[in-house]
Amino acid sequence: MKRTDEEVILRPARPEDYTTAVALLESARLPVAGVAEWFTRFIVAEDDGRIVGVAGLEVYGTDGLLRSVAVADAWRNRGLGGALTNEVLRAATRDGITAVYLLTQTAETFFPRYGFRRITREEASHAVKASLEFRELCPASSAVMVRSLQGAS
């Protein structure tokens, strides 16, 4: 568990967090298909027993797919989305992931501050392109971004 400046606890998601996390994703208009399959790889932000943020990672060999970064309205613009992103990236690095991809329709300007750069859909790894999120959930108009974790500590 890790605490942010606001005393929010960042921790691995637990099964009992699932329903609240899905509701948060739905309120942010993010896809929820596939969340159950990967929920053991999700991080939640908890404030006084309430889930106020969520982020997940799908793993495909040495590639990861950052997905479902969402923060409750009352907690936006307070650094929580970045804290969740960084926590997922730290976990990916610990697990030997060498590149993390993401698809976004609304946050293309948010992720470069965390080391992501835009690429074409064709440049994504074959494993990530085979994911449900890449194939079906995110429209072709979504920005595709990547961050290398090689040499990260």
C-alpha positions, 0 to 999 in steps of 0.5 A: 500500500502506498499513500498519496499526498492527499492521504489516499491509499493506493493498493492492489484491487481486491475482489470486493472492489470490483463492483465499485471499480466498474461503476467508476469506469462506467461513470467515466465512459470507459469500457468495462469488458475484460476488466474482470479477467484482469482485475487482479492486475488493477490498482485502486485509490481508496479514501476513507474506505471508498474507491475514488480511483482505479487503473489496470494493466493487461499483460501480454508477454513482456508487453503491458496495456494500461487501461481503465485509468479513472478518477471520481469527479471530486478527486480530479485535478489533484494528481490522483490519475498520475499517481495511479499511472505511476503505480501501475508503471512501477508494478509493470517494471517489477514484473519485467514488462518492457513496454506499456501501451495505451489507447485513449480518446480523451487523455492524449495530452495527459500521458506524455508527462508519464513518458508515453509517446504517440505511435501509429496503430501498426507500431503496437506490438502484435500481442497488444494488437490482439487484445480485446481492448485494441481489437474491439473496445477502442475505436480506430480513432483512439490515440495509441501511445507507448512507454518503454520500460527498458532500463527503468528502475 
